[in-house]
Amino acid sequence: MSSEKLVRLKNGGVTAFEEYGDPNGVPVVFCHGWPSSRIMAQLTDNAARDLRIRIISPDRPGISRSSLEPNRKLGDWPQVAQQLVDHLGIGEFRMLAISGGAPYAYATARAIPQRVRAIAIVSGAPPISDLTDREGLLLLYRWMLTLYRSRPQLLRRLFYLARPIASLRPPLRFRPLLLKILMLQPCDAESLRDSAAFEAVFESQRRAWRGSVEGVMMDAQIYAQPWGFPIEEVRVPVRLWHGKQDRAFSFRLAEAIAKRLPICEAHYVDGAGHYSLPIRYMREILEDLISL
């Protein structure tokens, strides 16, 4: 099950989304990573069909086919999510967030706890602007944060320079070379040798870049800004999954988040990294989420 759909928002914009899994299953709203787009939810499709879960995966504003919303904040997202599920006639729902999708799931759960049954955070981004020690972040993210605060125009230019490369679809024979260039953890590189997983991760990134550089940049800015609420205000059940070999966000950062959440069960997985965790453990993650 997969087809692009559009929902008209109250502000006049549109949100593009796709659905995966079982169309009559338990509804779960998917929050894609960064830079990424709605088709990242392909990672859930097989497990969601087997478990009778309906995955609803929207593009965030400015990503792919969703309308750009200048100067948007994280706190604007719950209204979009609510309009999406209202459009689909869904009352209660759960959320699954991967990597950069985490802040959006937390914000939605905080804003409309009467609708959100539970959330699963996988390889999730922490409140980066609150960190006093950024050693647990990928070096690229630390570098981008420095430029965002000290030389924002240079960072903007670099985003535009990156687009032609990031939008390319590498031939199949070059995929092993690309995985080497990215210097991934061995567990991540091994998982991404699977063709379906590679497509879900990298095609979703290419679609984001092809859609709008401005959208990718605005999505990135959200992570550099305060969320607007303390994580302690998220009072729905949280399942936090994090690989101990995660290089993007150290699992030590995940441990600190788990201690602050009022209702949280954390799973720290040996031998799993940033990508391999959602690729290899999706069935367990979804099965656990719908049990709540």
MISE-66696 format. One record per residue (C-alpha): residue number from 1; residue in three letters; z, y, x. Coordinates in steps of 0.5 Angstrom, whole numbers, padded with zeros to 4 digits. Each point is the difference from the previous one (the first is absolute). Layout:
// MISE-66696
{lumvex: NUM marlo: ALA pz: Z py: Y px: X}
...
// end
This chain:
// MISE-66696
{lumvex: 1 marlo: MET pz: 0000 py: 0000 px: 0000}
{lumvex: 2 marlo: SER pz: -0002 py: 0007 px: 0003}
{lumvex: 3 marlo: SER pz: -0004 py: 0006 px: -0003}
{lumvex: 4 marlo: GLU pz: 0001 py: 0007 px: 0001}
{lumvex: 5 marlo: LYS pz: 0002 py: 0004 px: -0005}
{lumvex: 6 marlo: LEU pz: 0002 py: 0007 px: -0001}
{lumvex: 7 marlo: VAL pz: 0006 py: 0004 px: -0004}
{lumvex: 8 marlo: ARG pz: 0000 py: 0007 px: -0002}
{lumvex: 9 marlo: LEU pz: 0006 py: 0004 px: 0002}
{lumvex: 10 marlo: LYS pz: 0003 py: 0005 px: -0004}
{lumvex: 11 marlo: ASN pz: -0001 py: 0005 px: 0006}
{lumvex: 12 marlo: GLY pz: -0008 py: -0001 px: -0001}
{lumvex: 13 marlo: GLY pz: -0001 py: -0005 px: 0006}
{lumvex: 14 marlo: VAL pz: -0001 py: -0007 px: 0000}
{lumvex: 15 marlo: THR pz: 0003 py: -0006 px: 0003}
{lumvex: 16 marlo: ALA pz: -0004 py: -0006 px: 0002}
{lumvex: 17 marlo: PHE pz: 0003 py: -0007 px: 0000}
{lumvex: 18 marlo: GLU pz: -0002 py: -0007 px: 0000}
{lumvex: 19 marlo: GLU pz: 0004 py: -0006 px: -0002}
{lumvex: 20 marlo: TYR pz: 0001 py: -0007 px: 0003}
{lumvex: 21 marlo: GLY pz: 0003 py: -0007 px: -0002}
{lumvex: 22 marlo: ASP pz: 0001 py: -0002 px: -0007}
{lumvex: 23 marlo: PRO pz: -0002 py: 0006 px: -0005}
{lumvex: 24 marlo: ASN pz: 0006 py: -0003 px: -0005}
{lumvex: 25 marlo: GLY pz: 0005 py: -0001 px: 0005}
{lumvex: 26 marlo: VAL pz: 0006 py: 0004 px: 0002}
{lumvex: 27 marlo: PRO pz: -0002 py: 0007 px: 0002}
{lumvex: 28 marlo: VAL pz: 0002 py: 0002 px: 0007}
{lumvex: 29 marlo: VAL pz: -0003 py: 0007 px: 0002}
{lumvex: 30 marlo: PHE pz: -0002 py: 0000 px: 0008}
{lumvex: 31 marlo: CYS pz: 0001 py: 0006 px: 0005}
{lumvex: 32 marlo: HIS pz: -0005 py: -0001 px: 0005}
{lumvex: 33 marlo: GLY pz: 0001 py: 0002 px: 0007}
{lumvex: 34 marlo: TRP pz: -0003 py: 0006 px: 0005}
{lumvex: 35 marlo: PRO pz: -0005 py: 0001 px: 0001}
{lumvex: 36 marlo: SER pz: -0002 py: -0005 px: -0005}
{lumvex: 37 marlo: SER pz: -0003 py: 0000 px: -0007}
{lumvex: 38 marlo: ARG pz: 0001 py: -0005 px: -0007}
{lumvex: 39 marlo: ILE pz: -0004 py: -0006 px: 0003}
{lumvex: 40 marlo: MET pz: 0006 py: -0001 px: 0005}
{lumvex: 41 marlo: ALA pz: 0003 py: -0004 px: -0006}
{lumvex: 42 marlo: GLN pz: -0005 py: -0005 px: 0001}
{lumvex: 43 marlo: LEU pz: 0005 py: -0003 px: 0004}
{lumvex: 44 marlo: THR pz: 0004 py: -0002 px: -0006}
{lumvex: 45 marlo: ASP pz: -0006 py: -0003 px: -0004}
{lumvex: 46 marlo: ASN pz: 0001 py: -0007 px: 0001}
{lumvex: 47 marlo: ALA pz: 0007 py: -0001 px: -0001}
{lumvex: 48 marlo: ALA pz: 0000 py: 0005 px: -0006}
{lumvex: 49 marlo: ARG pz: -0005 py: -0004 px: -0003}
{lumvex: 50 marlo: ASP pz: 0005 py: -0007 px: 0001}
{lumvex: 51 marlo: LEU pz: 0006 py: 0004 px: -0002}
{lumvex: 52 marlo: ARG pz: -0003 py: 0003 px: -0006}
{lumvex: 53 marlo: ILE pz: 0001 py: 0007 px: 0002}
{lumvex: 54 marlo: ARG pz: -0004 py: 0006 px: -0001}
{lumvex: 55 marlo: ILE pz: -0001 py: 0005 px: 0006}
{lumvex: 56 marlo: ILE pz: -0002 py: 0007 px: -0002}
{lumvex: 57 marlo: SER pz: -0002 py: 0004 px: 0006}
{lumvex: 58 marlo: PRO pz: -0001 py: 0007 px: 0000}
{lumvex: 59 marlo: ASP pz: -0003 py: 0005 px: 0005}
{lumvex: 60 marlo: ARG pz: 0004 py: 0006 px: 0002}
{lumvex: 61 marlo: PRO pz: -0002 py: 0007 px: -0001}
{lumvex: 62 marlo: GLY pz: -0006 py: 0001 px: 0004}
{lumvex: 63 marlo: ILE pz: -0001 py: -0007 px: 0002}
{lumvex: 64 marlo: SER pz: -0007 py: -0003 px: -0001}
{lumvex: 65 marlo: ARG pz: -0002 py: 0001 px: -0007}
{lumvex: 66 marlo: SER pz: 0007 py: 0004 px: -0002}
{lumvex: 67 marlo: SER pz: 0000 py: 0007 px: -0001}
{lumvex: 68 marlo: LEU pz: 0003 py: 0004 px: 0005}
{lumvex: 69 marlo: GLU pz: 0006 py: 0004 px: -0001}
{lumvex: 70 marlo: PRO pz: 0001 py: 0006 px: 0005}
{lumvex: 71 marlo: ASN pz: 0007 py: 0001 px: 0002}
{lumvex: 72 marlo: ARG pz: 0003 py: -0006 px: -0004}
{lumvex: 73 marlo: LYS pz: 0007 py: -0003 px: 0002}
{lumvex: 74 marlo: LEU pz: 0003 py: -0007 px: 0000}
{lumvex: 75 marlo: GLY pz: 0004 py: 0002 px: -0007}
{lumvex: 76 marlo: ASP pz: -0007 py: 0001 px: -0003}
{lumvex: 77 marlo: TRP pz: -0002 py: -0007 px: 0000}
{lumvex: 78 marlo: PRO pz: 0005 py: -0003 px: -0005}
{lumvex: 79 marlo: GLN pz: -0004 py: 0004 px: -0006}
{lumvex: 80 marlo: VAL pz: -0006 py: -0003 px: 0003}
{lumvex: 81 marlo: ALA pz: 0003 py: -0007 px: 0000}
{lumvex: 82 marlo: GLN pz: 0003 py: 0001 px: -0007}
{lumvex: 83 marlo: GLN pz: -0007 py: 0003 px: -0003}
{lumvex: 84 marlo: LEU pz: -0004 py: -0006 px: 0003}
{lumvex: 85 marlo: VAL pz: 0005 py: -0006 px: -0003}
{lumvex: 86 marlo: ASP pz: 0000 py: 0004 px: -0007}
{lumvex: 87 marlo: HIS pz: -0007 py: 0000 px: 0000}
{lumvex: 88 marlo: LEU pz: 0000 py: -0007 px: 0001}
{lumvex: 89 marlo: GLY pz: 0005 py: -0001 px: -0006}
{lumvex: 90 marlo: ILE pz: 0005 py: -0003 px: 0005}
{lumvex: 91 marlo: GLY pz: 0008 py: 0001 px: -0001}
{lumvex: 92 marlo: GLU pz: 0004 py: -0003 px: 0006}
{lumvex: 93 marlo: PHE pz: -0003 py: -0001 px: 0006}
{lumvex: 94 marlo: ARG pz: 0001 py: -0002 px: 0007}
{lumvex: 95 marlo: MET pz: -0002 py: 0003 px: 0007}
{lumvex: 96 marlo: LEU pz: -0003 py: -0003 px: 0006}
{lumvex: 97 marlo: ALA pz: -0001 py: 0005 px: 0006}
{lumvex: 98 marlo: ILE pz: -0002 py: -0002 px: 0007}
{lumvex: 99 marlo: SER pz: 0001 py: 0005 px: 0006}
{lumvex: 100 marlo: GLY pz: -0002 py: 0007 px: -0002}
{lumvex: 101 marlo: GLY pz: 0001 py: -0002 px: -0007}
{lumvex: 102 marlo: ALA pz: 0007 py: 0000 px: 0000}
{lumvex: 103 marlo: PRO pz: 0002 py: 0007 px: -0001}
{lumvex: 104 marlo: TYR pz: -0004 py: 0000 px: -0006}
{lumvex: 105 marlo: ALA pz: 0003 py: -0006 px: -0003}
{lumvex: 106 marlo: TYR pz: 0007 py: 0003 px: 0002}
{lumvex: 107 marlo: ALA pz: -0001 py: 0006 px: -0004}
{lumvex: 108 marlo: THR pz: -0003 py: -0003 px: -0006}
{lumvex: 109 marlo: ALA pz: 0006 py: -0005 px: 0000}
{lumvex: 110 marlo: ARG pz: 0005 py: 0006 px: 0000}
{lumvex: 111 marlo: ALA pz: -0004 py: 0005 px: -0005}
{lumvex: 112 marlo: ILE pz: -0001 py: -0006 px: -0005}
{lumvex: 113 marlo: PRO pz: 0005 py: -0005 px: 0001}
{lumvex: 114 marlo: GLN pz: 0000 py: -0002 px: -0008}
{lumvex: 115 marlo: ARG pz: -0008 py: -0002 px: 0001}
{lumvex: 116 marlo: VAL pz: 0001 py: -0003 px: 0007}
{lumvex: 117 marlo: ARG pz: 0003 py: -0007 px: 0000}
{lumvex: 118 marlo: ALA pz: 0000 py: -0001 px: 0008}
{lumvex: 119 marlo: ILE pz: -0004 py: 0002 px: 0006}
{lumvex: 120 marlo: ALA pz: -0002 py: -0004 px: 0006}
{lumvex: 121 marlo: ILE pz: -0001 py: 0003 px: 0007}
{lumvex: 122 marlo: VAL pz: -0004 py: -0003 px: 0005}
{lumvex: 123 marlo: SER pz: 0000 py: 0003 px: 0007}
{lumvex: 124 marlo: GLY pz: 0002 py: 0006 px: -0003}
{lumvex: 125 marlo: ALA pz: 0000 py: 0007 px: 0003}
{lumvex: 126 marlo: PRO pz: 0007 py: 0003 px: 0000}
{lumvex: 127 marlo: PRO pz: 0001 py: 0008 px: -0001}
{lumvex: 128 marlo: ILE pz: -0003 py: 0002 px: 0006}
{lumvex: 129 marlo: SER pz: 0002 py: 0007 px: 0000}
{lumvex: 130 marlo: ASP pz: 0007 py: -0002 px: 0000}
{lumvex: 131 marlo: LEU pz: 0000 py: -0004 px: 0006}
{lumvex: 132 marlo: THR pz: 0004 py: 0003 px: 0006}
{lumvex: 133 marlo: ASP pz: -0003 py: -0005 px: 0004}
{lumvex: 134 marlo: ARG pz: -0007 py: -0002 px: 0000}
{lumvex: 135 marlo: GLU pz: 0000 py: -0006 px: 0005}
{lumvex: 136 marlo: GLY pz: -0001 py: -0005 px: -0006}
{lumvex: 137 marlo: LEU pz: -0007 py: 0003 px: -0002}
{lumvex: 138 marlo: LEU pz: -0007 py: -0002 px: 0003}
{lumvex: 139 marlo: LEU pz: -0002 py: 0005 px: 0006}
{lumvex: 140 marlo: LEU pz: -0006 py: 0003 px: -0004}
{lumvex: 141 marlo: TYR pz: 0005 py: 0002 px: -0006}
{lumvex: 142 marlo: ARG pz: 0005 py: 0003 px: 0005}
{lumvex: 143 marlo: TRP pz: -0006 py: 0004 px: 0003}
{lumvex: 144 marlo: MET pz: -0003 py: 0002 px: -0007}
{lumvex: 145 marlo: LEU pz: 0007 py: 0003 px: -0002}
{lumvex: 146 marlo: THR pz: 0000 py: 0004 px: 0006}
{lumvex: 147 marlo: LEU pz: -0007 py: 0003 px: -0001}
{lumvex: 148 marlo: TYR pz: 0002 py: 0001 px: -0007}
{lumvex: 149 marlo: ARG pz: 0005 py: 0004 px: 0002}
{lumvex: 150 marlo: SER pz: -0002 py: 0004 px: 0006}
{lumvex: 151 marlo: ARG pz: -0008 py: 0000 px: -0001}
{lumvex: 152 marlo: PRO pz: -0002 py: -0002 px: -0007}
{lumvex: 153 marlo: GLN pz: -0007 py: 0003 px: 0001}
{lumvex: 154 marlo: LEU pz: -0001 py: -0004 px: 0006}
{lumvex: 155 marlo: LEU pz: 0002 py: -0006 px: -0004}
{lumvex: 156 marlo: ARG pz: -0004 py: 0002 px: -0006}
{lumvex: 157 marlo: ARG pz: -0006 py: 0000 px: 0005}
{lumvex: 158 marlo: LEU pz: 0001 py: -0007 px: 0002}
{lumvex: 159 marlo: PHE pz: 0000 py: -0003 px: -0007}
{lumvex: 160 marlo: TYR pz: -0007 py: 0003 px: -0001}
{lumvex: 161 marlo: LEU pz: -0002 py: -0003 px: 0007}
{lumvex: 162 marlo: ALA pz: 0003 py: -0007 px: -0002}
{lumvex: 163 marlo: ARG pz: -0004 py: 0000 px: -0007}
{lumvex: 164 marlo: PRO pz: -0006 py: -0003 px: 0003}
{lumvex: 165 marlo: ILE pz: 0003 py: -0005 px: 0004}
{lumvex: 166 marlo: ALA pz: 0005 py: -0002 px: -0005}
{lumvex: 167 marlo: SER pz: -0005 py: -0001 px: -0005}
{lumvex: 168 marlo: LEU pz: -0004 py: -0005 px: 0003}
{lumvex: 169 marlo: ARG pz: -0001 py: -0007 px: -0002}
{lumvex: 170 marlo: PRO pz: 0000 py: -0004 px: 0007}
{lumvex: 171 marlo: PRO pz: -0005 py: -0006 px: 0000}
{lumvex: 172 marlo: LEU pz: 0004 py: -0007 px: 0000}
{lumvex: 173 marlo: ARG pz: -0001 py: -0001 px: 0007}
{lumvex: 174 marlo: PHE pz: 0004 py: 0006 px: 0002}
{lumvex: 175 marlo: ARG pz: 0006 py: -0002 px: -0004}
{lumvex: 176 marlo: PRO pz: 0004 py: -0004 px: 0006}
{lumvex: 177 marlo: LEU pz: -0002 py: 0006 px: 0004}
{lumvex: 178 marlo: LEU pz: 0003 py: 0005 px: -0005}
{lumvex: 179 marlo: LEU pz: 0006 py: -0004 px: 0000}
{lumvex: 180 marlo: LYS pz: 0001 py: 0000 px: 0007}
{lumvex: 181 marlo: ILE pz: -0001 py: 0008 px: 0000}
{lumvex: 182 marlo: LEU pz: 0005 py: 0001 px: -0005}
{lumvex: 183 marlo: MET pz: 0005 py: -0004 px: 0005}
{lumvex: 184 marlo: LEU pz: 0004 py: -0003 px: -0006}
{lumvex: 185 marlo: GLN pz: 0006 py: -0004 px: 0000}
{lumvex: 186 marlo: PRO pz: -0003 py: -0008 px: 0001}
{lumvex: 187 marlo: CYS pz: 0002 py: -0002 px: -0007}
{lumvex: 188 marlo: ASP pz: -0003 py: 0006 px: -0003}
{lumvex: 189 marlo: ALA pz: -0007 py: -0001 px: 0004}
{lumvex: 190 marlo: GLU pz: 0000 py: -0008 px: -0002}
{lumvex: 191 marlo: SER pz: 0001 py: 0002 px: -0008}
{lumvex: 192 marlo: LEU pz: -0005 py: 0005 px: 0000}
{lumvex: 193 marlo: ARG pz: -0005 py: -0005 px: 0003}
{lumvex: 194 marlo: ASP pz: 0000 py: -0003 px: -0007}
{lumvex: 195 marlo: SER pz: -0007 py: 0004 px: -0003}
{lumvex: 196 marlo: ALA pz: 0003 py: 0001 px: -0007}
{lumvex: 197 marlo: ALA pz: 0007 py: 0003 px: 0003}
{lumvex: 198 marlo: PHE pz: -0005 py: 0004 px: 0005}
{lumvex: 199 marlo: GLU pz: -0004 py: 0003 px: -0006}
{lumvex: 200 marlo: ALA pz: 0006 py: 0002 px: -0004}
{lumvex: 201 marlo: VAL pz: 0003 py: 0004 px: 0006}
{lumvex: 202 marlo: PHE pz: -0006 py: 0003 px: 0003}
{lumvex: 203 marlo: GLU pz: -0004 py: 0001 px: -0006}
{lumvex: 204 marlo: SER pz: 0005 py: 0004 px: -0003}
{lumvex: 205 marlo: GLN pz: 0001 py: 0004 px: 0006}
{lumvex: 206 marlo: ARG pz: -0007 py: 0002 px: 0000}
{lumvex: 207 marlo: ARG pz: -0001 py: 0001 px: -0007}
{lumvex: 208 marlo: ALA pz: 0006 py: 0005 px: 0000}
{lumvex: 209 marlo: TRP pz: -0004 py: 0004 px: 0006}
{lumvex: 210 marlo: ARG pz: -0006 py: 0000 px: -0003}
{lumvex: 211 marlo: GLY pz: 0002 py: 0003 px: -0006}
{lumvex: 212 marlo: SER pz: 0004 py: 0006 px: 0002}
{lumvex: 213 marlo: VAL pz: 0003 py: 0002 px: 0007}
{lumvex: 214 marlo: GLU pz: 0004 py: 0005 px: -0004}
{lumvex: 215 marlo: GLY pz: 0003 py: -0005 px: -0004}
{lumvex: 216 marlo: VAL pz: 0002 py: -0004 px: 0006}
{lumvex: 217 marlo: MET pz: 0003 py: 0006 px: 0003}
{lumvex: 218 marlo: MET pz: 0004 py: 0002 px: -0006}
{lumvex: 219 marlo: ASP pz: 0002 py: -0007 px: -0001}
{lumvex: 220 marlo: ALA pz: 0002 py: 0000 px: 0008}
{lumvex: 221 marlo: GLN pz: 0004 py: 0006 px: -0001}
{lumvex: 222 marlo: ILE pz: 0005 py: -0003 px: -0006}
{lumvex: 223 marlo: TYR pz: 0003 py: -0004 px: 0006}
{lumvex: 224 marlo: ALA pz: 0001 py: 0006 px: 0004}
{lumvex: 225 marlo: GLN pz: 0004 py: 0004 px: -0005}
{lumvex: 226 marlo: PRO pz: 0007 py: -0002 px: -0004}
{lumvex: 227 marlo: TRP pz: -0001 py: -0004 px: -0006}
{lumvex: 228 marlo: GLY pz: 0004 py: 0004 px: -0004}
{lumvex: 229 marlo: PHE pz: 0006 py: -0005 px: -0001}
{lumvex: 230 marlo: PRO pz: 0005 py: -0004 px: 0003}
{lumvex: 231 marlo: ILE pz: -0002 py: -0007 px: 0000}
{lumvex: 232 marlo: GLU pz: 0007 py: -0002 px: -0003}
{lumvex: 233 marlo: GLU pz: -0003 py: 0003 px: -0006}
{lumvex: 234 marlo: VAL pz: -0004 py: -0006 px: -0001}
{lumvex: 235 marlo: ARG pz: 0004 py: -0005 px: -0005}
{lumvex: 236 marlo: VAL pz: -0005 py: -0005 px: -0002}
{lumvex: 237 marlo: PRO pz: 0000 py: -0007 px: 0004}
{lumvex: 238 marlo: VAL pz: -0004 py: 0000 px: 0006}
{lumvex: 239 marlo: ARG pz: -0002 py: -0005 px: 0004}
{lumvex: 240 marlo: LEU pz: -0002 py: 0002 px: 0007}
{lumvex: 241 marlo: TRP pz: -0004 py: -0004 px: 0005}
{lumvex: 242 marlo: HIS pz: -0001 py: 0001 px: 0007}
{lumvex: 243 marlo: GLY pz: -0003 py: -0003 px: 0006}
{lumvex: 244 marlo: LYS pz: 0004 py: -0001 px: 0006}
{lumvex: 245 marlo: GLN pz: -0006 py: 0001 px: 0005}
{lumvex: 246 marlo: ASP pz: -0002 py: 0007 px: -0004}
{lumvex: 247 marlo: ARG pz: -0003 py: 0005 px: 0005}
{lumvex: 248 marlo: ALA pz: -0001 py: 0005 px: -0005}
{lumvex: 249 marlo: PHE pz: 0007 py: 0001 px: -0003}
{lumvex: 250 marlo: SER pz: 0005 py: -0004 px: 0004}
{lumvex: 251 marlo: PHE pz: 0004 py: -0005 px: -0005}
{lumvex: 252 marlo: ARG pz: 0006 py: 0004 px: 0003}
{lumvex: 253 marlo: LEU pz: -0002 py: 0006 px: -0005}
{lumvex: 254 marlo: ALA pz: -0001 py: -0005 px: -0006}
{lumvex: 255 marlo: GLU pz: 0007 py: -0002 px: 0002}
{lumvex: 256 marlo: ALA pz: 0003 py: 0007 px: -0001}
{lumvex: 257 marlo: ILE pz: -0004 py: 0001 px: -0006}
{lumvex: 258 marlo: ALA pz: 0003 py: -0006 px: -0003}
{lumvex: 259 marlo: LYS pz: 0007 py: 0002 px: 0001}
{lumvex: 260 marlo: ARG pz: -0001 py: 0006 px: -0004}
{lumvex: 261 marlo: LEU pz: -0003 py: -0003 px: -0006}
{lumvex: 262 marlo: PRO pz: 0005 py: -0001 px: -0006}
{lumvex: 263 marlo: ILE pz: -0004 py: -0007 px: -0002}
{lumvex: 264 marlo: CYS pz: -0004 py: -0003 px: 0006}
{lumvex: 265 marlo: GLU pz: -0001 py: -0007 px: 0002}
{lumvex: 266 marlo: ALA pz: -0003 py: 0000 px: 0007}
{lumvex: 267 marlo: HIS pz: -0005 py: -0005 px: 0004}
{lumvex: 268 marlo: TYR pz: -0001 py: 0001 px: 0007}
{lumvex: 269 marlo: VAL pz: -0005 py: -0005 px: 0002}
{lumvex: 270 marlo: ASP pz: -0001 py: -0003 px: 0007}
{lumvex: 271 marlo: GLY pz: -0007 py: -0001 px: 0003}
{lumvex: 272 marlo: ALA pz: -0002 py: 0005 px: -0005}
{lumvex: 273 marlo: GLY pz: -0003 py: 0007 px: 0001}
{lumvex: 274 marlo: HIS pz: -0003 py: 0006 px: -0003}
{lumvex: 275 marlo: TYR pz: -0006 py: -0004 px: -0003}
{lumvex: 276 marlo: SER pz: 0001 py: -0007 px: 0000}
{lumvex: 277 marlo: LEU pz: 0006 py: 0001 px: -0004}
{lumvex: 278 marlo: PRO pz: -0003 py: 0002 px: -0007}
{lumvex: 279 marlo: ILE pz: -0006 py: -0005 px: 0002}
{lumvex: 280 marlo: ARG pz: 0004 py: -0006 px: 0001}
{lumvex: 281 marlo: TYR pz: 0006 py: 0001 px: -0004}
{lumvex: 282 marlo: MET pz: -0003 py: 0003 px: -0006}
{lumvex: 283 marlo: ARG pz: 0001 py: -0006 px: -0005}
{lumvex: 284 marlo: GLU pz: 0007 py: 0000 px: 0002}
{lumvex: 285 marlo: ILE pz: 0001 py: 0008 px: -0001}
{lumvex: 286 marlo: LEU pz: -0003 py: 0000 px: -0007}
{lumvex: 287 marlo: GLU pz: 0003 py: -0006 px: -0002}
{lumvex: 288 marlo: ASP pz: 0007 py: 0003 px: 0002}
{lumvex: 289 marlo: LEU pz: -0002 py: 0007 px: -0004}
{lumvex: 290 marlo: ILE pz: -0002 py: -0003 px: -0006}
{lumvex: 291 marlo: SER pz: 0007 py: -0004 px: 0000}
{lumvex: 292 marlo: LEU pz: 0004 py: 0007 px: -0001}
// end
